[in-house]
Amino acid sequence: MDAILFLAHTEADGTLAKPALEALGAAVDLKQSLGAALIVGLYGAQAQPAANSLANCGADKFLAIQGEAFAPARYASDAAACEALARASAPTIIIAAGTSRNARVMAGVAHRLGGVVDTHITSIAAASGALQATRWFYRQRIEGTLTRTARPWALLLDPGNQPAWTGEPGSVTPEIIAVPSPESLSRTTVKGFVTPPADQQTIRPDADLLFVAGAGWTKKQKDGQPHVAEAETIIVDFLKNSKASLGSSKSLVDLSGENQAALRFLTHLNQVGQTGASPRHPKGLATCCHGEEPHTVGWRFIGERRAINLDAGCGWARGKADVLYVADAFEVMTKVNALLSQK
Ligand SMILES: Cc1cc2nc3c(=O)[nH]c(=O)nc-3n(C[C@H](O)[C@H](O)[C@H](O)COP(=O)(O)OP(=O)(O)OC[C@H]3O[C@@H](n4cnc5c(N)ncnc54)[C@H](O)[C@@H]3O)c2cc1C
């Protein structure tokens, strides 16, 4: 019989973040379809709140590693915790969220266990009693289905692909697992995080909204002049207030390479489309962007699509958007910013 280990680190308050709950949802479904055992393995400064919150997930066993040494994201302590939890549960399948913290350690953990690992998994399912995992290849143009015979098989599930597990909390007493020589794990001291302010960190995969800026923001406007500085202020204010993720058309990010007036906070990493990214957000708003096919193909995972364009015949009007506002994006977004700042 398969044994599934759901591995997760807790947050500072002892709870689990959404990507971990999504991975748990996948693990619970797999337990049912494979008829497997499910072991929850938690580690962090405190694991009890997380364990209690999962009391009714149907796990057969709860294991935990607790202590300040396991609070920060640090390779030595994270890998040691994951390895100890795996050795205590002898899983055939390990499931965890595909966060940067987990991705950093899981290959090393799988190697220590003599197993294998796959990352960027989008779904897992049981087919004819065997585990199958899917992931994208070649910039999300080809979806592959994987099976492996090597065990344990560690799978990191990309966030945003499945619903987060929800259930009533309860009371659970996890079995506490000891980590060999934990003092040697603290040789690296984590002094803290340095993160860019919200208006500089423009790519936010977990944001509810993708805001796309197109080249129109830098073009001559109705007074015959470009207004790039004003465009920058409007966009930055909107991102600050809405915490949306910023995408761009290729034309706009290419402008900076041609020494033309461009928005300074955009790079090719923001580019959405055939030769850019295909982000996943529940909603998208395109502004001053024409909506040509090579751009809109990058919107295939965006739920509800809206666009603001002066041109009623732009690409968005041809079945690419659910709603097209034929309007001046400078005026619309200035008004939106005013409404947001009142909140
Ligand atoms: C092989 C290939 C791959 C490509 N890959 C990509 C890709 O990955 N991503 C990508 O984006 N493109 C890609 N392209 C380019 C794509 O075809 C378009 O050229 C590009 O998306 C156009 O960018 P844009 O809509 O921002 O600019 P434009 O086509 O210049 O459109 C600007 C729009 O702004 C509007 N506008 C101007 N002022 C205002 C205002 N005040 N209010 C409202 N609207 C206004 C105009 O009406 C116009 O529709 C690719 C092309 C090729 C050939």
The ligand as an SDF file (V2000), in Angstrom:
LIG
                    3D

 53 58  0  0  0  0  0  0  0  0999 V2000
    6.8370   35.7700  -33.1860 C   0  0  0  0  0  0  0  0  0  0  0  0
    6.1910   36.8680  -32.3960 C   0  0  0  0  0  0  0  0  0  0  0  0
    6.0870   36.7090  -31.0300 C   0  0  0  0  0  0  0  0  0  0  0  0
    5.5020   37.7120  -30.2460 C   0  0  0  0  0  0  0  0  0  0  0  0
    5.4000   37.5160  -28.9080 N   0  0  0  0  0  0  0  0  0  0  0  0
    4.7470   38.4630  -28.1720 C   0  0  0  0  0  0  0  0  0  0  0  0
    4.5680   38.2880  -26.7590 C   0  0  0  0  0  0  0  0  0  0  0  0
    5.0040   37.3040  -26.1620 O   0  0  0  0  0  0  0  0  0  0  0  0
    3.9020   39.2520  -26.0860 N   0  0  0  0  0  0  0  0  0  0  0  0
    3.4240   40.3790  -26.6850 C   0  0  0  0  0  0  0  0  0  0  0  0
    2.8370   41.2210  -25.9950 O   0  0  0  0  0  0  0  0  0  0  0  0
    3.5930   40.5710  -28.0070 N   0  0  0  0  0  0  0  0  0  0  0  0
    4.2600   39.6360  -28.7470 C   0  0  0  0  0  0  0  0  0  0  0  0
    4.4430   39.8700  -30.0760 N   0  0  0  0  0  0  0  0  0  0  0  0
    4.0870   41.2140  -30.5950 C   0  0  0  0  0  0  0  0  0  0  0  0
    2.5900   41.4000  -30.8280 C   0  0  0  0  0  0  0  0  0  0  0  0
    2.2620   40.8890  -32.1010 O   0  0  0  0  0  0  0  0  0  0  0  0
    2.2400   42.9000  -30.7910 C   0  0  0  0  0  0  0  0  0  0  0  0
    3.0970   43.5930  -31.6600 O   0  0  0  0  0  0  0  0  0  0  0  0
    2.3780   43.5390  -29.4200 C   0  0  0  0  0  0  0  0  0  0  0  0
    1.6780   42.7630  -28.4660 O   0  0  0  0  0  0  0  0  0  0  0  0
    1.7710   44.9420  -29.4760 C   0  0  0  0  0  0  0  0  0  0  0  0
    1.9440   45.5650  -28.2480 O   0  0  0  0  0  0  0  0  0  0  0  0
    0.9180   46.6790  -27.7650 P   0  0  0  0  0  0  0  0  0  0  0  0
   -0.4610   46.1880  -27.9470 O   0  0  0  0  0  0  0  0  0  0  0  0
    1.3190   47.1120  -26.3900 O   0  0  0  0  0  0  0  0  0  0  0  0
    1.2610   47.9250  -28.7100 O   0  0  0  0  0  0  0  0  0  0  0  0
    0.4610   48.6210  -29.9790 P   0  0  0  0  0  0  0  0  0  0  0  0
    0.1610   47.5580  -30.9570 O   0  0  0  0  0  0  0  0  0  0  0  0
    1.2900   49.7550  -30.3120 O   0  0  0  0  0  0  0  0  0  0  0  0
   -0.9150   49.0310  -29.2990 O   0  0  0  0  0  0  0  0  0  0  0  0
   -1.0440   50.1320  -28.4540 C   0  0  0  0  0  0  0  0  0  0  0  0
   -2.5240   50.2660  -28.1370 C   0  0  0  0  0  0  0  0  0  0  0  0
   -2.6880   51.3040  -27.1770 O   0  0  0  0  0  0  0  0  0  0  0  0
   -3.9300   51.9230  -27.4550 C   0  0  0  0  0  0  0  0  0  0  0  0
   -3.9090   53.2380  -26.7900 N   0  0  0  0  0  0  0  0  0  0  0  0
   -3.0710   54.2840  -26.9980 C   0  0  0  0  0  0  0  0  0  0  0  0
   -3.3490   55.2830  -26.1420 N   0  0  0  0  0  0  0  0  0  0  0  0
   -4.3860   54.8740  -25.3740 C   0  0  0  0  0  0  0  0  0  0  0  0
   -5.1320   55.4470  -24.3010 C   0  0  0  0  0  0  0  0  0  0  0  0
   -4.8710   56.6800  -23.8520 N   0  0  0  0  0  0  0  0  0  0  0  0
   -6.1090   54.7200  -23.7310 N   0  0  0  0  0  0  0  0  0  0  0  0
   -6.4090   53.4570  -24.1830 C   0  0  0  0  0  0  0  0  0  0  0  0
   -5.7370   52.8630  -25.1790 N   0  0  0  0  0  0  0  0  0  0  0  0
   -4.7420   53.5540  -25.7690 C   0  0  0  0  0  0  0  0  0  0  0  0
   -4.0060   51.9960  -28.9780 C   0  0  0  0  0  0  0  0  0  0  0  0
   -5.3340   52.1350  -29.4040 O   0  0  0  0  0  0  0  0  0  0  0  0
   -3.3840   50.6510  -29.3650 C   0  0  0  0  0  0  0  0  0  0  0  0
   -4.3980   49.6770  -29.5320 O   0  0  0  0  0  0  0  0  0  0  0  0
    5.0270   38.8750  -30.8730 C   0  0  0  0  0  0  0  0  0  0  0  0
    5.1250   39.0330  -32.2560 C   0  0  0  0  0  0  0  0  0  0  0  0
    5.7030   38.0280  -33.0070 C   0  0  0  0  0  0  0  0  0  0  0  0
    5.8010   38.2220  -34.4840 C   0  0  0  0  0  0  0  0  0  0  0  0
  1  2  1  0
  2  3  1  0
  2 52  2  0
  3  4  2  0
  4  5  1  0
  4 50  1  0
  5  6  2  0
  6  7  1  0
  6 13  1  0
  7  8  2  0
  7  9  1  0
  9 10  1  0
 10 11  2  0
 10 12  1  0
 12 13  2  0
 13 14  1  0
 14 15  1  0
 14 50  1  0
 15 16  1  0
 16 17  1  0
 16 18  1  0
 18 19  1  0
 18 20  1  0
 20 21  1  0
 20 22  1  0
 22 23  1  0
 23 24  1  0
 24 25  2  0
 24 26  1  0
 24 27  1  0
 27 28  1  0
 28 29  2  0
 28 30  1  0
 28 31  1  0
 31 32  1  0
 32 33  1  0
 33 34  1  0
 33 48  1  0
 34 35  1  0
 35 36  1  0
 35 46  1  0
 36 37  1  0
 36 45  1  0
 37 38  2  0
 38 39  1  0
 39 40  1  0
 39 45  2  0
 40 41  1  0
 40 42  2  0
 42 43  1  0
 43 44  2  0
 44 45  1  0
 46 47  1  0
 46 48  1  0
 48 49  1  0
 50 51  2  0
 51 52  1  0
 52 53  1  0
M  END
$$$$
